[in-house]
Structures are given as C-alpha cells and as structure tokens.
Amino acid sequence: MKILILLSFVFLTKCVSSSKYEDLEKKHTDLEKKCEENEKKLNLELTTCKAKIDEITKQAKANEEKMLIELKEKEESFNQQLKDIKSKYSKAKKERGDLKNSLSEMEKAMEELNKRKAETDLRIAEFKNLLAKFRSLIDSGKLKVKIEDGRMVVVLSSDVLFSSGSRELSANGKTAIAEVTTVLAEIGDRKFQVEGHTDSDRYRVYGQTNWELAAFRALNVLHTMVESGMPKEKISAASFGETRPVAENNSSENKKLNRRIEIVVVPDLSLLPGFEDLKKLESE
C-alpha cells in the first residue's frame, strides 16, 4: 500500500504544483492517520469483543458445569428417592402379607376359640343338667358332683354303699346306684369309669390289700349299674386303693371322705385341643 502511495506521489509531483502537492500530502497524511486510528479503534473493539466472547464462553462453561453438577445431584436424589420408594413398597407389601397371615391366624384362632367356647358351654350345660337331675340325691347327702381334672365326677361315700369292711353293696347302696345309673344312662355318647378309693387303714383280709378292696367295690358297683340298665360297652372299673386321698388320713371324718366310689364321666378326647395333630402322628 505504501509503494502505491509513493508511486502516486511521484506521479502527482510531475502533474501538479507544489501547493497542491502539499495539500494532497496533508490529506493523505490525515487520511492515513485516520485509518490508523480507525484500525486501532477496530483492534481495540476486536480485543474487547474477544474478551467478552472469552468471558461469555467461560461463564457458559461454568454454567454448564454447574448445571451438570446440579443435574447429577438431582439424578442421584431421584435415584435415592426411587430406591426409598421401592424399599417402602417392598416393606409395605411384606407387611401386607404379614397382616394378611396374621388376620388369617386370628380368624383361625377366633374360630378355634368359638369352638372351644361352644364345647365349654355344652359341658357347663351338661354339668348343670347333671346337678339338676341329682339334686334330690345331693340334698339327701347320698352323693355330690364335682369337676376334677376337667372331668365330671359323681362321688358316693363308701359308707353309704357298703357296710364297714364289706365288698358287697348294701340294700340302700344298690338302690342308690340304681338311681344314679338311671340318670347317667340318659347322657348320650359318653362313657363312664367306676373308681374305687379307700382310706389308709389296712384291709383286714389275709393276702389282700386296699387295692383289692377298692377293686372289688368298684366292680360290684359296675355290675349293679349294668343290671340297672347301663350298657356294658359304656362302663369300666379301676382301683386306686389309698393312693388318691382327698383329705389327710388323720381323723375318722377325713378317712370317711377318702372311702368313696367315684363315677367319672369320661371326656370325649376328640373334642380336646391337639387331638387332630395326635391322630396325624398316629398315622405316620
């Protein structure tokens, strides 16, 4: 560009006068100065623009990194929330299953409880009915009715049924047993066991003990009951001798209590809890 200007200047010096040359030179100098100023200005603006671009780029990059960090944090938070929700869902599902099982167990237990209550109510009603039927004999002192080990027991004093030391029923004893048999025979689907008990005094028969005395008395009561209408398949006999006293054998009154015949209403084992489980074990 300077060469062109120089050539132009040489050419012009030949064609124009000195004053015009100076004027043109001045204009040229002014123009060149102005161009330089414009160039500096443009360079400054370019530098400023580059700086702004760099700043914007830097800021954009910083914002991008910040956004990426925030997005990552949000993603991690979301994943954690999702994990927590899945965990809570699994827990709720398990609790629901446990609750369902518990409800089923409660319903089963309630059903079993209602069944037992019905059985208990039935036994209570049966016991009350037995008391009502034996009321006259109870009031006369011939017998009493009690619950022992979950069984209904009719207790008759041996002194009412037998003469002292005798194994044979007295006339009054036979009458009392016949009355008892009439009532017991009306209880359907139940079996009975006649149990003989004595006091601790030695049985005064050579070669025999209170076991034999209690056994003979129980068997005599059994035979009398069968003769009075009790089916043979519903009755049995047992001897306990002096082994199950109801009072200490330290007085005549207490010994009288221990000399007794007990007629046990044998419970139906199929109604007892766990019977089905026992039947399963039996078949294994």
Helices and strands as residue ranges (DSSP letters): H 2-15, H 18-133, H 135-139, E 143-148, E 151-157, H 158-161, H 171-184, E 191-197, H 210-227, G 232-234, E 235-241, H 252-258, E 260-266, G 269-271, H 275-283
